[in-house]
C-alpha cells in the first residue's frame, strides 16, 4: 500500500496497478477486518471528500439491507456501523485497494424509496476535534508544537501524530479557550503564531511546515487520465505589515512581507496597498517575521487556483502537489491540492480536485 504523503507514481504504473482502471472497488474496515467482503455488502455509491482545511468524510450508501416484511434493516450490518465505530475507508480497483480515510461513524441514516438503503457517514478526527467542546486549558510547554502533540494524544484511537517541531521558547503557559481544532488552526496557524499547516491524511494527523514534500504525486495530461482542467491567476499586489510589542524591552517590533502574484502583471497604484496587523502576542522579531510571511503566503495562494476531473485515482490527496503538463506555458506547473472528492457509483469512479497555490 502506497504512502500517500511521500510516494510518487506514473500513469503507466497506475494503469498496470489498477488493470487499466477496470472494476472500481470500495472497502470498509472495522477492527482491521473487511466488512464489505465479510458481510457481502452491496455498495450503491460512495463519495469520499478529502480536505486540507476541514474534516474529511465518506458517505456510503448500502443496498439490499431492508426487509419489507419486518420493516427493518439487517441488524448485523447496523451493529457493525453503530455511531462511534472506528472505520477505515479504502478505494481502488479490483483487489488493489488504497486506504484514504480513517475516522468514526459520525452519522447513521437511511433513505426510503425505490432504492431503500442504509447511509453511513464516516468523518475523520477533525470532526471530533471541532465538536468536543470549548476547553479552558493552560498548556505549560516550551513551544507550540508541544501543545499540539499533547492535544493530538487525546485522539489516538483515530490518528497518529506527525509533528514538525517549533522552537518558540515560550516564556509563559499557553492559554487555550477554544475547541482543539480552532486552537490549532486559528489561534496558532491563522493568526501567524507559527508557520505550519494542520491536515489529516489516512490515519495520520500532520502539523508540519507548509507544503511539506514539494514533489508532485504524478504528472497528468488532458485526454489521458485528466478529463477536464481549469486554472486562473488573480491580480494580487499588497504588503503585509505586522506590529508587535516587546514588553520586557518596551520596544515596538515590526515586520513586512510582500503578497504579489507570481505571474507577470502591471502595477496599478503608485503606492503598494498595505494590510496592517497589530498583535500584542507578537513579542519577538522572529514571531513578527513568521506572522508577516504566513499572511502574505495565504494572499498569494488565494490568487492561484485550479480544479480538475480525472479518472478515479486514490493517490490524489490534499497536501500534495500534482503536476499538469502538455497544456500551455501558463498552465503547465505544479498545483497544491486543497480538496479531493472521489465518487464511485453506477457511472464508475471519477476524482475531482481543487488546488490553491503553485509549486
C-alpha positions as a Markdown table, in Angstrom:
| # | Residue | x | y | z |
|---|---|---|---|---|
| 1 | Unk | 0.0 | 0.0 | 0.0 |
| 2 | Unk | 1.4 | 3.4 | -1.0 |
| 3 | Unk | 2.4 | 6.1 | 1.4 |
| 4 | Unk | 0.0 | 8.8 | 0.3 |
| 5 | Unk | 2.2 | 11.7 | 1.6 |
| 6 | Unk | 5.6 | 10.6 | 0.1 |
| 7 | Unk | 5.2 | 8.2 | -2.8 |
| 8 | Unk | 5.1 | 9.2 | -6.4 |
| 9 | Unk | 3.7 | 7.3 | -9.5 |
| 10 | Unk | 3.4 | 7.5 | -13.2 |
| 11 | Unk | 0.4 | 7.0 | -15.5 |
| 12 | Unk | 1.8 | 3.7 | -16.8 |
| 13 | Unk | 2.4 | 2.4 | -13.3 |
| 14 | Unk | -1.2 | 3.2 | -12.3 |
| 15 | Unk | -2.6 | 1.6 | -15.4 |
| 16 | Unk | -0.7 | -1.6 | -14.5 |
| 17 | Unk | -1.6 | -1.5 | -10.8 |
| 18 | Unk | -5.3 | -0.9 | -11.4 |
| 19 | Unk | -5.7 | -3.1 | -14.5 |
| 20 | Unk | -6.5 | -0.2 | -16.8 |
| 21 | Unk | -8.9 | 1.3 | -14.2 |
| 22 | Unk | -11.5 | -1.5 | -14.5 |
| 23 | Unk | -13.8 | -2.7 | -11.7 |
| 24 | Unk | -13.9 | 0.2 | -9.1 |
| 25 | Unk | -14.0 | -1.1 | -5.6 |
| 26 | Unk | -14.8 | 0.2 | -2.1 |
| 27 | Unk | -13.7 | -1.4 | 1.2 |
| 28 | Unk | -14.7 | -0.6 | 4.8 |
| 29 | Unk | -12.5 | -1.9 | 7.5 |
| 30 | Unk | -13.7 | -2.4 | 11.2 |
| 31 | Unk | -11.1 | -3.7 | 13.6 |
| 32 | Unk | -8.9 | -4.5 | 10.6 |
| 33 | Unk | -11.5 | -6.7 | 9.0 |
| 34 | Unk | -13.0 | -6.0 | 5.6 |
| 35 | Unk | -16.7 | -5.7 | 6.4 |
| 36 | Unk | -17.7 | -5.4 | 2.7 |
| 37 | Unk | -16.3 | -8.8 | 2.0 |
| 38 | Unk | -17.2 | -10.4 | 5.3 |
| 39 | Unk | -20.9 | -9.4 | 5.0 |
| 40 | Unk | -21.2 | -9.4 | 1.2 |
| 41 | Unk | -22.3 | -5.8 | 1.3 |
| 42 | Unk | -23.7 | -4.2 | -1.9 |
| 43 | Unk | -22.5 | -0.5 | -2.2 |
| 44 | Unk | -24.7 | 1.6 | -4.4 |
| 45 | Unk | -22.4 | 4.6 | -4.2 |
| 46 | Unk | -19.6 | 6.2 | -2.2 |
| 47 | Unk | -18.4 | 9.8 | -2.0 |
| 48 | Unk | -15.2 | 10.4 | -0.2 |
| 49 | Unk | -14.5 | 14.1 | 0.3 |
| 50 | Unk | -10.9 | 14.8 | 1.5 |
| 51 | Unk | -9.9 | 18.3 | 2.6 |
| 52 | Unk | -6.8 | 20.2 | 3.6 |
| 53 | Unk | -8.7 | 22.5 | 6.0 |
| 54 | Unk | -11.9 | 20.8 | 7.0 |
| 55 | Unk | -13.0 | 17.4 | 8.3 |
| 56 | Unk | -12.8 | 14.7 | 5.6 |
| 57 | Unk | -15.8 | 12.5 | 5.2 |
| 58 | Unk | -17.0 | 9.4 | 3.4 |
| 59 | Unk | -20.7 | 8.9 | 2.6 |
| 60 | Unk | -21.6 | 5.3 | 1.8 |
| 61 | Unk | -24.9 | 4.1 | 0.5 |
| 62 | Unk | -25.5 | 0.4 | 1.3 |
| 63 | Unk | -28.1 | -1.5 | -0.8 |
| 64 | Unk | -30.2 | -4.7 | -0.3 |
| 65 | Unk | -30.3 | -4.5 | 3.5 |
| 66 | Unk | -34.0 | -3.6 | 4.0 |
| 67 | Unk | -36.6 | -6.3 | 4.7 |
| 68 | Unk | -40.1 | -5.3 | 3.6 |
| 69 | Unk | -41.9 | -7.9 | 5.8 |
| 70 | Unk | -40.2 | -7.0 | 9.1 |
| 71 | Unk | -39.8 | -3.3 | 8.1 |
| 72 | Unk | -36.2 | -3.3 | 9.3 |
| 73 | Unk | -32.6 | -3.2 | 8.1 |
| 74 | Unk | -30.2 | -6.1 | 8.6 |
| 75 | Unk | -29.4 | -5.8 | 12.3 |
| 76 | Unk | -25.9 | -7.4 | 11.9 |
| 77 | Unk | -24.9 | -4.7 | 9.5 |
| 78 | Unk | -26.4 | -1.9 | 11.6 |
| 79 | Unk | -24.5 | -3.1 | 14.6 |
| 80 | Unk | -21.3 | -3.1 | 12.6 |
| 81 | Unk | -21.8 | 0.6 | 11.9 |
| 82 | Unk | -23.1 | 1.9 | 15.2 |
| 83 | Unk | -22.3 | 5.5 | 16.0 |
| 84 | Unk | -18.7 | 6.0 | 17.1 |
| 85 | Unk | -17.3 | 2.9 | 15.4 |
| 86 | Unk | -13.8 | 3.4 | 14.1 |
| 87 | Unk | -13.8 | 2.7 | 10.3 |
| 88 | Unk | -11.1 | 2.8 | 7.6 |
| 89 | Unk | -12.2 | 3.5 | 4.1 |
| 90 | Unk | -10.3 | 2.0 | 1.1 |
| 91 | Unk | -10.9 | 2.6 | -2.6 |
| 92 | Unk | -9.3 | 1.3 | -5.7 |
| 93 | Unk | -9.9 | -1.2 | -8.4 |
| 94 | Unk | -10.3 | -5.0 | -8.1 |
| 95 | Unk | -8.1 | -6.2 | -5.3 |
| 96 | Unk | -5.8 | -3.2 | -5.4 |
| 97 | Unk | -7.1 | -1.0 | -2.5 |
| 98 | Unk | -5.7 | 2.2 | -1.0 |
| 99 | Unk | -6.8 | 3.3 | 2.4 |
| 100 | Unk | -7.6 | 7.0 | 2.1 |
| 101 | Unk | -9.5 | 7.8 | 5.3 |
| 102 | Unk | -9.6 | 6.7 | 8.9 |
| 103 | Unk | -12.4 | 8.0 | 11.1 |
| 104 | Unk | -15.6 | 7.2 | 13.0 |
| 105 | Unk | -19.2 | 6.7 | 12.2 |
| 106 | Unk | -20.5 | 10.2 | 12.7 |
| 107 | Unk | -23.9 | 9.8 | 11.2 |
| 108 | Unk | -26.0 | 6.7 | 10.6 |
| 109 | Unk | -29.2 | 7.2 | 8.5 |
| 110 | Unk | -31.5 | 5.8 | 5.9 |
| 111 | Unk | -33.1 | 6.7 | 2.6 |
| 112 | Unk | -36.5 | 5.2 | 1.8 |
| 113 | Unk | -38.0 | 4.9 | -1.6 |
| 114 | Unk | -37.4 | 3.0 | -4.8 |
| 115 | Unk | -33.8 | 2.1 | -3.7 |
| 116 | Unk | -34.1 | 2.0 | 0.1 |
| 117 | Unk | -30.6 | 2.0 | 1.6 |
| 118 | Unk | -28.6 | 2.4 | 4.8 |
| 119 | Unk | -26.4 | 5.5 | 4.7 |
| 120 | Unk | -23.2 | 5.5 | 6.7 |
| 121 | Unk | -21.1 | 8.8 | 7.1 |
| 122 | Unk | -17.6 | 8.4 | 8.3 |
| 123 | Unk | -15.7 | 11.5 | 9.5 |
| 124 | Unk | -12.0 | 11.9 | 10.3 |
| 125 | Unk | -10.6 | 13.1 | 13.7 |
| 126 | Unk | -11.0 | 16.8 | 12.8 |
| 127 | Unk | -14.8 | 16.4 | 13.1 |
| 128 | Unk | -14.4 | 15.2 | 16.7 |
| 129 | Unk | -11.9 | 18.0 | 17.4 |
| 130 | Unk | -14.5 | 20.5 | 16.2 |
| 131 | Unk | -17.3 | 19.1 | 18.4 |
| 132 | Unk | -15.5 | 18.1 | 21.5 |
| 133 | Unk | -16.4 | 21.3 | 23.3 |
| 134 | Unk | -14.5 | 24.5 | 24.3 |
| 135 | Unk | -11.6 | 23.9 | 26.5 |
| 136 | Unk | -10.1 | 26.3 | 29.1 |
| 137 | Unk | -6.6 | 25.0 | 29.3 |
| 138 | Unk | -3.1 | 26.3 | 30.2 |
| 139 | Unk | -0.5 | 24.4 | 28.2 |
| 140 | Unk | 2.7 | 24.5 | 30.2 |
| 141 | Unk | 5.0 | 23.9 | 27.3 |
| 142 | Unk | 8.2 | 25.3 | 25.7 |
| 143 | Unk | 6.8 | 25.6 | 22.2 |
| 144 | Unk | 3.6 | 25.5 | 20.1 |
| 145 | Unk | 4.4 | 22.0 | 18.7 |
| 146 | Unk | 4.5 | 20.5 | 22.2 |
| 147 | Unk | 0.9 | 21.8 | 22.8 |
| 148 | Unk | -0.3 | 20.3 | 19.5 |
| 149 | Unk | 1.4 | 16.9 | 20.4 |
| 150 | Unk | -0.4 | 16.9 | 23.8 |
| 151 | Unk | -3.8 | 17.7 | 22.1 |
| 152 | Unk | -3.5 | 15.0 | 19.4 |
| 153 | Unk | -2.5 | 12.5 | 22.0 |
| 154 | Unk | -6.2 | 12.5 | 23.2 |
| 155 | Unk | -7.3 | 11.3 | 19.8 |
| 156 | Unk | -5.0 | 8.3 | 19.5 |
| 157 | Unk | -7.9 | 5.9 | 18.5 |
| 158 | Unk | -8.3 | 7.9 | 15.3 |
| 159 | Unk | -4.8 | 9.0 | 14.3 |
| 160 | Unk | -1.2 | 9.1 | 15.0 |
| 161 | Unk | 0.6 | 12.4 | 15.0 |
| 162 | Unk | 3.4 | 13.6 | 12.7 |
| 163 | Unk | 4.8 | 16.8 | 14.2 |
| 164 | Unk | 7.3 | 19.2 | 12.8 |
| 165 | Unk | 8.7 | 20.8 | 16.0 |
| 166 | Unk | 8.8 | 24.5 | 16.5 |
| 167 | Unk | 11.5 | 26.3 | 18.6 |
| 168 | Unk | 9.4 | 29.2 | 20.0 |
| 169 | Unk | 10.8 | 29.1 | 23.6 |
| 170 | Unk | 7.6 | 30.3 | 25.2 |
| 171 | Unk | 8.2 | 32.1 | 28.4 |
| 172 | Unk | 4.7 | 31.6 | 29.9 |
| 173 | Unk | 1.9 | 29.0 | 29.7 |
| 174 | Unk | -0.1 | 28.9 | 26.5 |
| 175 | Unk | -3.7 | 29.7 | 27.0 |
| 176 | Unk | -6.4 | 27.7 | 25.1 |
| 177 | Unk | -10.0 | 29.0 | 25.2 |
| 178 | Unk | -11.5 | 27.2 | 22.2 |
| 179 | Unk | -12.1 | 23.8 | 20.7 |
| 180 | Unk | -9.0 | 21.7 | 19.9 |
| 181 | Unk | -9.5 | 22.3 | 16.2 |
| 182 | Unk | -9.8 | 26.1 | 16.5 |
| 183 | Unk | -6.9 | 26.3 | 18.8 |
| 184 | Unk | -4.6 | 24.7 | 16.3 |
| 185 | Unk | -5.9 | 26.1 | 13.1 |
| 186 | Unk | -7.0 | 29.6 | 14.2 |
| 187 | Unk | -5.0 | 30.6 | 17.3 |
| 188 | Unk | -1.7 | 29.1 | 16.2 |
| 189 | Unk | -1.8 | 28.9 | 12.4 |
| 190 | Unk | -4.3 | 31.5 | 11.1 |
| 191 | Unk | -3.0 | 34.2 | 13.4 |
| 192 | Unk | 0.5 | 33.6 | 12.3 |
| 193 | Unk | 1.9 | 32.3 | 15.6 |
| 194 | Unk | 3.8 | 29.5 | 13.8 |
| 195 | Unk | 4.5 | 28.7 | 10.1 |
| 196 | Unk | 2.7 | 25.4 | 10.0 |
| 197 | Unk | -0.3 | 23.6 | 8.4 |
| 198 | Unk | -2.6 | 21.1 | 10.0 |
| 199 | Unk | -4.0 | 18.3 | 7.9 |
| 200 | Unk | -5.2 | 14.7 | 8.2 |
| 201 | Unk | -4.5 | 12.1 | 5.5 |
| 202 | Unk | -5.4 | 8.4 | 6.1 |
| 203 | Unk | -4.6 | 7.5 | 9.7 |
| 204 | Unk | -2.1 | 10.3 | 10.3 |
| 205 | Unk | -2.5 | 13.9 | 11.5 |
| 206 | Unk | 0.2 | 16.3 | 10.3 |
| 207 | Unk | 1.3 | 19.5 | 12.0 |
| 208 | Unk | 4.0 | 20.4 | 9.5 |
| 209 | Unk | 5.8 | 23.1 | 7.5 |
| 210 | Unk | 3.6 | 24.4 | 4.7 |
| 211 | Unk | 3.6 | 22.3 | 1.5 |
| 212 | Unk | 5.7 | 19.5 | 3.1 |
| 213 | Unk | 7.3 | 17.5 | 0.4 |
| 214 | Unk | 7.3 | 19.7 | -2.7 |
| 215 | Unk | 7.5 | 16.7 | -5.0 |
| 216 | Unk | 4.4 | 16.0 | -7.2 |
| 217 | Unk | 2.4 | 12.8 | -6.8 |
| 218 | Unk | 2.3 | 12.4 | -10.6 |
| 219 | Unk | 2.1 | 14.2 | -13.9 |
| 220 | Unk | -1.3 | 14.5 | -15.6 |
| 221 | Unk | -2.2 | 15.0 | -19.2 |
| 222 | Unk | -5.5 | 16.1 | -20.7 |
| 223 | Unk | -7.1 | 13.3 | -22.7 |
| 224 | Unk | -5.2 | 10.7 | -20.8 |
| 225 | Unk | -6.1 | 10.4 | -17.0 |
| 226 | Unk | -7.1 | 14.1 | -16.9 |
| 227 | Unk | -10.6 | 14.7 | -18.3 |
| 228 | Unk | -11.0 | 18.5 | -17.5 |
| 229 | Unk | -8.9 | 21.2 | -16.0 |
| 230 | Unk | -9.4 | 24.9 | -15.2 |
| 231 | Unk | -6.8 | 27.3 | -13.8 |
| 232 | Unk | -6.7 | 31.0 | -13.0 |
| 233 | Unk | -4.3 | 33.6 | -11.6 |
| 234 | Unk | -5.8 | 36.6 | -9.8 |
| 235 | Unk | -4.2 | 40.1 | -9.6 |
| 236 | Unk | -2.5 | 40.4 | -6.2 |
| 237 | Unk | -0.3 | 43.3 | -5.1 |
| 238 | Unk | -0.1 | 44.3 | -1.5 |
| 239 | Unk | 2.2 | 44.5 | 1.5 |
| 240 | Unk | 1.6 | 42.9 | 4.9 |
| 241 | Unk | 2.8 | 45.0 | 7.8 |
| 242 | Unk | 2.9 | 43.4 | 11.3 |
| 243 | Unk | 3.3 | 45.3 | 14.5 |
| 244 | Unk | 4.0 | 43.7 | 17.9 |
| 245 | Unk | 5.4 | 44.8 | 21.2 |
| 246 | Unk | 8.2 | 43.5 | 23.4 |
| 247 | Unk | 7.1 | 44.5 | 26.9 |
| 248 | Unk | 10.3 | 43.5 | 28.6 |
| 249 | Unk | 12.3 | 45.8 | 26.4 |
| 250 | Unk | 9.4 | 48.2 | 25.9 |
| 251 | Unk | 10.0 | 48.4 | 22.2 |
| 252 | Unk | 7.8 | 48.1 | 19.1 |
| 253 | Unk | 8.5 | 45.2 | 16.7 |
| 254 | Unk | 7.7 | 45.4 | 13.0 |
| 255 | Unk | 7.9 | 43.1 | 10.0 |
| 256 | Unk | 6.8 | 43.2 | 6.4 |
| 257 | Unk | 6.2 | 40.7 | 3.6 |
| 258 | Unk | 5.0 | 41.2 | 0.0 |
| 259 | Unk | 2.0 | 39.4 | -1.4 |
| 260 | Unk | 2.3 | 39.7 | -5.1 |
| 261 | Unk | 1.1 | 37.4 | -8.0 |
| 262 | Unk | 3.9 | 35.2 | -9.3 |
| 263 | Unk | 2.5 | 35.8 | -12.8 |
| 264 | Unk | 3.7 | 38.9 | -14.8 |
| 265 | Unk | 1.4 | 41.8 | -14.0 |
| 266 | Unk | 1.3 | 45.6 | -14.3 |
| 267 | Unk | 1.2 | 47.7 | -11.1 |
| 268 | Unk | -2.0 | 49.7 | -10.8 |
| 269 | Unk | -1.2 | 52.0 | -7.9 |
| 270 | Unk | 1.7 | 54.4 | -7.2 |
| 271 | Unk | 2.0 | 53.1 | -3.7 |
| 272 | Unk | 1.6 | 49.4 | -2.8 |
| 273 | Unk | -1.6 | 48.9 | -0.6 |
| 274 | Unk | -0.9 | 47.8 | 3.0 |
| 275 | Unk | -2.7 | 45.2 | 5.1 |
| 276 | Unk | -1.9 | 46.1 | 8.7 |
| 277 | Unk | -1.8 | 43.5 | 11.6 |
| 278 | Unk | -1.4 | 44.6 | 15.2 |
| 279 | Unk | -0.9 | 41.7 | 17.7 |
| 280 | Unk | 0.3 | 42.2 | 21.2 |
| 281 | Unk | 1.2 | 38.5 | 21.4 |
| 282 | Unk | 4.0 | 39.1 | 18.9 |
| 283 | Unk | 6.9 | 39.9 | 21.2 |
| 284 | Unk | 10.0 | 38.9 | 19.2 |
| 285 | Unk | 11.3 | 39.7 | 15.8 |
| 286 | Unk | 11.1 | 36.1 | 14.7 |
| 287 | Unk | 7.4 | 35.9 | 15.6 |
| 288 | Unk | 6.8 | 39.1 | 13.6 |
| 289 | Unk | 8.6 | 37.7 | 10.6 |
| 290 | Unk | 6.7 | 34.4 | 10.7 |
| 291 | Unk | 3.4 | 36.2 | 11.0 |
| 292 | Unk | 4.0 | 38.5 | 8.1 |
| 293 | Unk | 5.2 | 35.6 | 5.9 |
| 294 | Unk | 2.2 | 33.5 | 6.8 |
| 295 | Unk | -0.4 | 36.2 | 5.9 |
| 296 | Unk | 1.4 | 37.1 | 2.7 |
| 297 | Unk | 1.6 | 33.4 | 1.7 |
| 298 | Unk | -2.2 | 32.9 | 2.1 |
| 299 | Unk | -2.9 | 36.0 | 0.0 |
| 300 | Unk | -0.7 | 34.6 | -2.8 |
| 301 | Unk | -2.2 | 31.1 | -2.6 |
| 302 | Unk | -5.7 | 32.5 | -2.7 |
| 303 | Unk | -5.0 | 34.0 | -6.1 |
| 304 | Unk | -3.5 | 30.8 | -7.6 |
| 305 | Unk | -6.4 | 28.4 | -8.3 |
| 306 | Unk | -7.0 | 25.3 | -10.2 |
| 307 | Unk | -9.6 | 22.5 | -10.4 |
| 308 | Unk | -9.9 | 19.3 | -12.5 |
| 309 | Unk | -11.6 | 16.0 | -13.1 |
| 310 | Unk | -9.7 | 12.8 | -13.7 |
| 311 | Unk | -10.3 | 9.0 | -13.8 |
| 312 | Unk | -10.5 | 7.7 | -10.3 |
| 313 | Unk | -7.1 | 8.0 | -8.7 |
| 314 | Unk | -6.9 | 7.0 | -4.9 |
| 315 | Unk | -3.3 | 8.5 | -4.9 |
| 316 | Unk | -4.7 | 12.1 | -5.2 |
| 317 | Unk | -4.9 | 13.6 | -1.7 |
| 318 | Unk | -4.8 | 17.1 | -0.2 |
| 319 | Unk | -1.5 | 18.3 | 1.0 |
| 320 | Unk | 0.4 | 17.1 | -2.1 |
| 321 | Unk | 1.3 | 18.7 | -5.4 |
| 322 | Unk | 0.1 | 17.4 | -8.8 |
| 323 | Unk | 1.8 | 18.4 | -12.0 |
| 324 | Unk | -0.2 | 19.4 | -15.1 |
| 325 | Unk | 1.8 | 19.0 | -18.3 |
| 326 | Unk | 1.3 | 19.3 | -22.1 |
| 327 | Unk | -1.3 | 22.1 | -22.0 |
| 328 | Unk | 0.2 | 25.7 | -22.3 |
| 329 | Unk | 3.0 | 27.6 | -20.6 |
| 330 | Unk | 0.6 | 29.4 | -18.4 |
| 331 | Unk | -1.0 | 26.2 | -17.2 |
| 332 | Unk | 1.9 | 23.8 | -17.1 |
| 333 | Unk | 3.1 | 23.7 | -13.5 |
| 334 | Unk | 2.7 | 22.1 | -10.1 |
| 335 | Unk | -0.5 | 22.7 | -8.2 |
| 336 | Unk | -1.0 | 22.3 | -4.4 |
| 337 | Unk | -4.1 | 20.1 | -3.8 |
| 338 | Unk | -6.7 | 21.6 | -1.3 |
| 339 | Unk | -9.6 | 19.2 | -1.7 |
| 340 | Unk | -10.3 | 15.9 | -3.4 |
| 341 | Unk | -13.6 | 14.2 | -4.0 |
| 342 | Unk | -13.7 | 10.5 | -5.0 |
| 343 | Unk | -17.0 | 9.4 | -6.5 |
| 344 | Unk | -17.8 | 5.7 | -7.1 |
| 345 | Unk | -21.2 | 4.6 | -8.4 |
| 346 | Unk | -23.1 | 3.2 | -11.3 |
| 347 | Unk | -21.2 | 5.5 | -13.7 |
| 348 | Unk | -17.8 | 4.3 | -12.5 |
| 349 | Unk | -15.1 | 6.0 | -10.5 |
| 350 | Unk | -14.0 | 9.7 | -11.0 |
| 351 | Unk | -11.9 | 12.0 | -8.9 |
| 352 | Unk | -12.4 | 15.8 | -8.7 |
| 353 | Unk | -9.8 | 18.1 | -7.1 |
| 354 | Unk | -9.3 | 21.7 | -6.3 |
| 355 | Unk | -6.0 | 23.4 | -5.8 |
| 356 | Unk | -4.6 | 26.6 | -4.2 |
| 357 | Unk | -1.0 | 27.7 | -4.6 |
| 358 | Unk | 1.6 | 26.7 | -7.1 |
| 359 | Unk | 5.0 | 24.9 | -6.8 |
